[in-house]
Amino acid sequence: MRPLLTHRPLRRLLLVVATGLTVLSGVLALGTGVASAHAGLVATSPADGTSVTPSPDAVSATFSERVSIGVGGLTVRNTRGLRVDTGSSTLDPAGTTVRVALQPALPDGTYVATYRVLSADGHPVSASFLFGVGSGPIDQTAVTSGAANRVWEIAGAVARFLMYVSALLAAGIAFFVAFLHDQDEDRWRLIGWARIATITAVFGAAGIILVQAALLSGRGVASVTDGSVLADVLDSRLGWSLAVLVMGLIAVHLSTDVRNLTASQALALYGGLATAGSFAIWGHSTELTPIWLSTVADVVHATAAAVWFGGIIGLVVVLRRPTDQPVASTARIVQRFSGAAAITVAFLAAAGLVLSWNATGGSVDSLISTTYGRLLLVKVLITGAILAVAGYNRSRLVPALVDDDDPPEAGWRRLRRSVSIEAIALVLVLALTSVLVNVTPARTAVATRDRVVNQTQSVPTGTVNLVVVPARVGPNTLHIQYADAAGRPIDVANTLTIEFSLASADLAAISRQTSKAGPGHFIYTGPELSIAGTWTVTLVARTSDFSEQRSTFAVPIRN
Ligand code: HEM
């Protein structure tokens, strides 16, 4: 029996993965916040970096989209690291504000509030903010979880990259062996690659679980041994996605074991589909409408990526065949792959464009003005360059080799070099993709920027700021903050009433009392903004027994 893998392919695999990891780290290091996730923090109570007197009853954080809490939520600690909240966090009816009650009468000092929530698309969102109790300065050196989160976010992108490269390689090479190869002896070298890739893909998947547990619990990777944390991580779309991935990888692995070609082809085909299709179960496609279109496009895109990427690596291996293999047979494999790749790339590009359209809303502004859009543009540019090289191979190098009964060694060498460049560039594309899937999709980023109402007006005491989240029909949270001319929170009133009215619907004003959250800071959550249109929201601050301060805002509410 032949050895499954010589050391040279293993070295090459490591080289290819190392190249991708280097690019990945570079992209992550260049773009600060690139690995940020998808529901953005809009407001906190107390506001970040402000001091309040007396000690507040609760702390809350409001996000741009609905979130879930799971094992996460809000925790509040003093500068000695001791918890000062009462334990369990709650989510408001809109699903956008997380709140935790505090122990009564906290002593003066600095406090660190840390939130850990899960975005609707499965990405954990976590960070910390500082607030003070009393009139003393805030200790800016108090430890927050920012740096630790960033490390985990980068680790998550690296695990995703390892999973993408390995899973696509395993599925693609198995397909190449089953459908495009001549079943000659050197298939064992390819099979060695496919088998190792199935194993590294499982490591990548395990890495994703560990990172997700660390980000959600804030207790490091060891938290995965806690049943409730593991259940929270796996009892989600991520759990289903990884289950389908592992089943696909098992089928792919089996396809390299069975002797019967038809059985091997069936296992490679369906195993590959499950492996690549598993990506669509977790991530942006599950949230970008129309969801059915995103999901179908994602499955087609990832499957085509597997056939192309795995095929290219397969071709590199075949082009380095031992010299005793018949040249005509190698030429036939090259020709078969060239034909299959042309169709595959057409599907990959078409599905990629559909995904891009859904993720950007087809707007040039979102392509240019968001991190997601710019990363996508770079991805398309690199893919374009790869396609130019592939087109040259297909139109010039391959016909010259196939049509010649005894092609010169220089021709094979040129093709080998050219295909190796394609392989390395595809690894770069996958490294970029691992970052892309961790960044807020352009459409969501622009919509959040445009959608969350955030207006400030001058008042006799300074300014008043109104934030309405999510500014859509249904339950909304309103944050109101009064500040002096220098921007410091100012206690203008103990009670604040909000009047909601919508002239176009002929609605009488609805009056609601807010809760005081800190000096000059009031919060209200309720279902009043129930019709699309421009609402008039009037804030009535009772500044004394005999006077009030009224501020009127025009608040657009969308469906
Ligand atoms: C025309 C060029 C391409 C375009 C426009 C494109 C576009 C996209 C878009 C918009 C996504 C969705 C990212 C998200 O979840 O937000 C995506 C995902 C992906 N792309 Fe591409 N792509 C292109 C080329 C490639 C190539 C050449 C490969 C690799 C061979 C590739 C592999 C992937 C993979 C593996 C995913 C992740 C699927 C998932 O996790 O759901 N793409 N692509």
Boltz pocket constraint, residues with backbone or C-beta under 6 A from the ligand:
constraints:
  - pocket:
      binder: B
      contacts: [[A, 164], [A, 279], [A, 280], [A, 282], [A, 283], [A, 284], [A, 285], [A, 298], [A, 301], [A, 302], [A, 304], [A, 305], [A, 306], [A, 308], [A, 309], [A, 348], [A, 349], [A, 351], [A, 352], [A, 353], [A, 355], [A, 356], [A, 359], [A, 376], [A, 379], [A, 380], [A, 383], [A, 426], [A, 429], [A, 430], [A, 433], [A, 436], [A, 437], [A, 439], [A, 441]]
      max_distance: 6.0
